[in-house]
Amino acid sequence: MEVESNVSPASSMALLDDDGRPKRTGTVWTASAHIITAVIAVGVLSLPWAMAQLGWIFGIFSLLFFASVTLYTSNLLADCYRSPHPVTGKRNYTYMEAVKTHLGGKMHVLCGLVQYFNLAGFVIGFTITTSTSAVTILKKNCIQKNGIKAPCHFSNNPYMISLGIVEIIFSQIPNFHKLSMLSIVAAIMSFGYAFIGIGLSLATVIKGNRKSTSFSGGMDHISGDKFWNMCVALGNIALACAYGQIAIDIQDSLKSPPAENKVMKKANRIGLFIMTTIFLLSSCSGYAAFGSDTPGNILTSTGFQKPSWLVDLANIFIIVHLIGAYQVVIQPLYRIVEILARQRWPSSSFVTKERLVSIGKMKFSINFFRLVWRSMFVVLMTVLAMAMPFFNDIIALLGAIGFWPTVVYFPLEMFIVQQKIKKGSLRWFGLQMLSSVCFFVSLAAACGAIHGLGHALGRYKPFTYKE
């Protein structure tokens, strides 16, 4: 192994963009892959349950509504990447910077707190879900081998630790520019398990084993639990469609020309069209198959025990996808910490120096600060996942709180400032109405998440989670 700490000036200039930062290489397809990896996550498997709570009419309407809102606000956010002009203005490298530039004051601090706490929460959820998929495979094989009464219980902790080790390695990928291949693989995996769930649901319907469904979802006789489930279902759909928290970072990976906002808008359309199609197929087929008995995760249904190899394959796809999704989701947090560290210690070689490492014909860059801090972060997230296996309920709460400000409020407010829309005008009222509707959806989802969290806390035993 050889380590080279210096790069020739000519080659350094070739690797830099016009602002002195690393040259961007992203395209509409890499941006679309990042979007798909972020939105077509394991949440797609819970959408049939959400449809069962809301019924055909309100369920499909909610999905189309939130997909449309996400596309609209994501396109507004794309125009905020540069300011004051969306094509020729100065680049805003992070979401926080875009908010600070357009709204001023301390709004960017609030934006950063919500954004980065959410992203950290999501990767804890990914750690738990990955271990759950691994244990599901072991549990199914154990039951098939030893019978349904066999004590087939496995600890999730070894699989959380294994994922942590893998993520420490992948966390050394420096930024979105170098993440394209991992993101593309993850996007393919998300298609894999989504279509397995859809296919198994359709097979159940075709065999005639379908359950009764409802146009209204039973909203004519809403009980207490039904109301909370509807709140959570709305939150699940809204959050499944959202990726605003990483949109600016994805856009900052796009090469220019052409103008980044035009490329990003095209990627938004591609990503959200694919997302909406898969979401509709998954939610409708799952609900048609299982009706009011639709499980929270469609792949955990007892109707999907055979073919067992196909269900196992779906869980393998989930594991591979979440390995990549972990890196896509957490990149903005990695990035802001490293930007702040470089600003605080600009002359420290430990923080700023990139060292080229050669192992045979392989060459890659290593930074000691990135190596140490990202590794410590992954270890912390893994320990938290092991300590709080009910953290998915907390993620639902964090996500509900974060949906309105990051996906709706900040993009709309920045658009109002950028376009100089007069307060009190018809257009201003329309934007505020949209913001208010999404605020109440976030509030309802947060209340449902708190309700679920109360039940989870009653069963809480740290570091002892088994399935």
N, C-alpha and C positions, 0 to 999 in steps of 0.2 A: 504494500500500500504506500502510495506517495501523497504527500500533502503539499499543495502549492498555495502560498499565502498571497501571492501577487499575480495580477493579470496585466498584460500589456495595455498601454493606453489606447491603442487603435482598436483592439478587440473589446475593451471596456466601452468605448463610444458606440461600437456596433450593437452592444447589448442594452443600450440606454434609449429611452424615449426622448421627445423634445423637451421635457421638463426635468431631465436628469434622472428619472426613475427607471426601473427595469422596463424594457420594451414589451409592450402588450401584444399578444398574439391571438387573442380570442376572436371567434367568429360567431355568427348567428347560431351555428349548430352547437358549438361548445356552450354558449349561453343557454340555449334551449335544453341541453343535457343537464346543466346545473339546476335549472328551474324544475325540470321533470324529477330529478333526484330529490329535490327539496319537497315538492308538493305530493308526488305519488309515493308517499311513504306508507308505513304500516297503517296509518289512519284510514286508508282506502278500505281496509278490511272491516272497519267499524261502521262504515256508511250504510250497509244494509240494516244494521240495528237502528241507526238514526232514522232511516226511512220507515222502519216499523213503528217508531214512536210518533211520527208525523203523518203517516199515510201517504197515498200516492200523490194527491194534489199538492198538499203543502210541502211534502218532501221534495218532489221534483222542482217545484217553484223555488224553494229555499236554495237548492243546489245551483240552479241557473242564476238566481239573484246574486248569490255571493261570488260565483265565478265571474259574473259581469262586473260587479263592484271591484273585484281584485284586478281584472283587466284594465278597467278605467283608471283606478288609482295608481296602478303600476306604470301605466303610460304617462300619467302626470309626474310620477317620480322620475321617470326617464328624462324628462325635460328639466329636472332640477339638478342633474349631474353636473352641468356647467351653468355658470351664472356670471353676469346677468343674462347673457344670451344663451339659449340651450344648445347652440352649435359652435359658436366662436368664443364663448366665455371661458372663464377660468374653471379648471376641473375641481370638483369636490370629491375627495378620495374616499370619504366615509359618509354614512347616513348622518352621523352627528355633525359633520362639517357642513353638509348641505342644509341642515336645519339651522345651524348657527349663521350661515351666510344669508339665508332668506328671512328668518324670523328674529334673529338677534337675541339679546338678553341671555337668560339662562335656560331657554327652552331646550337647547341641545344637551344640557346635563340630564334633564328628565328623559329625553329621548334615549340617551346612552344607557341610563340605569335600566329602563324598561327593556331595551333591545338586548343588552348583554346578559342580564339576569335570565331572560327567556332563552337565549341561545345556550347558556350553561345548563338550564333546566332540561332542554330538549336532549342534550347528549347524555344526561343521566337517564332519561327515559329510554334512549336508544340502547344504553348498556343493559338496562333491565329487560327490555324486549328481546334483545339478542340472546341473552341467557335463557329466557323463557322459550324461545324457539328451539334452542339446543336441547333443553330439558324435555320439551314436548316430543322430540324425535326419540330420545332415550326411553321416555315413559311409554310411548306407543309400542315400541319394540319389546319392552319388558312385559306389557300386558298381553301382547300377541304370543309371547313365548311361555309365560307362566300363568296366564289366565287373568280375568278381570278382577279377581279377589286378591291377587298378589300385592304385597306392599311395595308398589313401585313409586317410591318418592325419592327425589334427587335434589341435592342442594344446588342452588343457582350460583353460589359464590365462585366455584372454580371457573365457570364459564364467563363470569364478569371479569375475573382476573385475567383470563386468556384474552378477552377482547381488549382489556386495558393494555396488555403487552403489544398486541397488534397495532393499536392506535398510537402508542408511543412511537413506533416505527414510522407509521404513515404521517404522523404529525410533523415529521421533519420535512415533508413537502412544503416548500416555503410559502406558496400563495396560490390563488386561483389560476394563475398563468400555467402552473405546473400540475394542476389538478384535473385537467381535462380527461385523460384516459381513465382515471379512477372514477370520475363522475359518469362517464359514458357507460362503463361496466355496471355501475350501480343503477343507472337508469334502465338498462336492459334487464337487470334482475327484478326491478320493480314491475316491469311489464310481465315478467315471468310469473311471479306469485299472484299478481292481480288477475291475470287471465286464467290461472289455475283455479282460483276462487270462483271466477265467472263461469268457467267451463263446468265445474262440479255442481254449481247452483243450477245451471241450465239442464244438466243431465238429470238432476233430481226432479225438475219440472217436467221434462220429457217423459220420464218413467211414470209420471202420474202421482208422485208422492208429495205434491205441493200442498201447502197449508192455505187456509183462507186469509185473505188480505182485506184492507179497507181503504176507501178513498179518503176518509177523514182521519184515519189513525185512531179512532175511538175518542175524538175530541168532544163528542156530545156528552160523554160522562167521564170527566177528568177527575181522578182522585189525587191525593197529595203526592204519592209516588209517581203517578203518571205525569203530573205537572213538572216535577223535578227532572224526570227523564226527558221530557220535551225540551226543557231548558238546556240540558246537556247535549241533546241531539242537535239543536241549533248551533251550539258552540262547536261541536265536532265538525259540522259542515263548514262553518265559517273559518275555523282554524285550519281545516284540511286544504282549503283553497289559498291560504295566505303564504306569501314568501317575501313580503315587503322588507323584512328585517335584513335580508341578504341581497336585495336587488341592486343597491348602489355598488356593492362590492363586486357583484357579477358584471355590472356594466363597466366597472373600472378595469376589467380584464380584456375588454374589446379593443382591437387595434383600430386605428383611425388614420386616414379616411377609410371607409365612409363615416359619416357622423355617428357617434355612439348612440345618440337618442333614437335615430332611425333604425339602427340595427337592433337595439334593445326592444323597441316596440314590436318589431317583427318576431323576435324571440319570445316576447310575451304572448303574442297571438298564437304562435306554434305551440308553446308549452301549455297554455291554458286551453287550447282546442283539444289537445291530446288528453290533458287532465280531465276536462269536462266529459269527454267521450267515455273514458275508462270509469270515471266516478258514476256516471249514469248506468253503464252496463253492470258494474259491480253492485250498486245499491238496489237497482231494480230486479236483477236476477236473484240476488240473495233474499230480498223480501218476498219475491214470488215463490221461492222454494220453501221458506220457513215461516212466513207470516208473522204473527205476533210472538212466535217462539224464536225469532232470529237472535242468535247469540251475539255478544259484544264483539267477538272476532270470528268472522265467518269460517275461518279455517279450523276453529276449535269445535265445530258442530259435530255431533255424534253421527250425523248423516254423511260425514266425509271421512269415514274410517277406511273406506276402500275406493279406489286402489290405494293402499297404504304408502306405496312407494311414491305416488304422485303428491300426497300430502307431505311426506318427508322432503321431497324435492322443493315444494313451496317454502317450507321452513328453511331449507338451505339457501334458497334465493333471498329470503328475508334477512338472514345473517349476513350474506355478502353485500346486499344492498345497504344495510345499516352501517357496515364498515365504511363504505364510501360516503353515505349521507352524514355520518358523524363529522367527517372532514369538511364537507361542503357547508354544513350549518355552522361549525365553530370557527371557520376562517375569519369572519369579521372580528371576533373577539381576539383571536391570535394577533390579528393585524393591528388593532388599536393599541394593544399593550406594547407591541414592538415599535410602533410609531412614537408613543409617549416615551419609551425607554431611550430611543435615539435622540429625541429632543432633550431629555434630561441629561444624558451622558454622551454627547456627540463625539468626544475625543477618546472614548473607551473602545479599545480594540475588541474586548470581550463582547460588547454590545453590537458594534457596527461592522466588524470585519467578517467578510465572507471568505472562507477558505475552500479552495478546490481540492477535492479528494479523488484520487484515482485508485480503483481496485481492478486490476487487469485493464480491460478496455472500457470499463464503466467509469464515468466521471460525474460527480455531483458536488453541490455546494453545501457546506456545513457552517453554521454559525453557533458559537458556544452558548450565547444567551438563549437563542431559540431552542437549542437542545435541552438546556436545563429547565427553563420555565415551562415549556410545553409538556415535558415529561412530568414535572411536578403537578401541572394542571390535570393531566389525564389520571394520575394516581389519585388525586383528590376527588375527582368525579367518580372514579371507580369505588373508592371507599364510601362515598355518600350513597351510591347506588346500592351497595351491600348493606349499609346501615338502615336505609329507608326504602324497602321494596315497594311501599305503597306510593312512591314518589310520582307515579303517573297521575295520581289525583292532584298533587301539587302542580305538576306540569299543566294539567287542565286549567287550574286556577291562574297560573302565571300566563298561560296562553290567552285565556279569556281577558285578563287585564291588559295584555300587550296587543291584542288584535286591533282594538279601536285606535289607540294612538299611533301605532307604527304603520298600520295598513291603510287607515282612513284619515285620521285627523291631520297628521303632519303633511302628507301629500296634498290634501285639499287646501290647507292653510298656506303652504308654500306656493301652490298654484294661484291662489287669490292674490298673494303679494306679487308674484312674478307677472301676472297678467293685469295687475292694478284694477281688480274688480271692485267696484264701488260698494261699500257697505250699505245694505238696505235695498240693493237692486234685486231684480227678479232672479238673476243668475246666482247672486250671493245667497238668497233665500233657498234656492234649490240645492246648492252645495251644503248649506247648513242643515237642511232637512235630511239629506243622505247621511251626513255625519251623525245626526241625532238618532236615526234608525239603527245605525251600526253600534252606537254607544249603548243603546238599550239591549241589543243582542249580546254585547260583551258583558253587560251587567247581569243579564239573565243566566248566561253561561257561567259566570263567576259564582253566582248563588248556587247553581246546580253543582259546581265543583266543590264548593264549601260543604254542601250537604253530603256529597260522597266522601269527602275527606274526613268528616266526623265519624262515619262508619268505619273507615280504614284505620283511624287512630285507635279505635276500640280493639282492634286485632293486632296492634303493633308489637312486634318482638324484633329488636335490632339484630342483624347478622344471622338470622335463623330462618331465612325464607327458603321454603321447599315447595316443590310441586309434585 
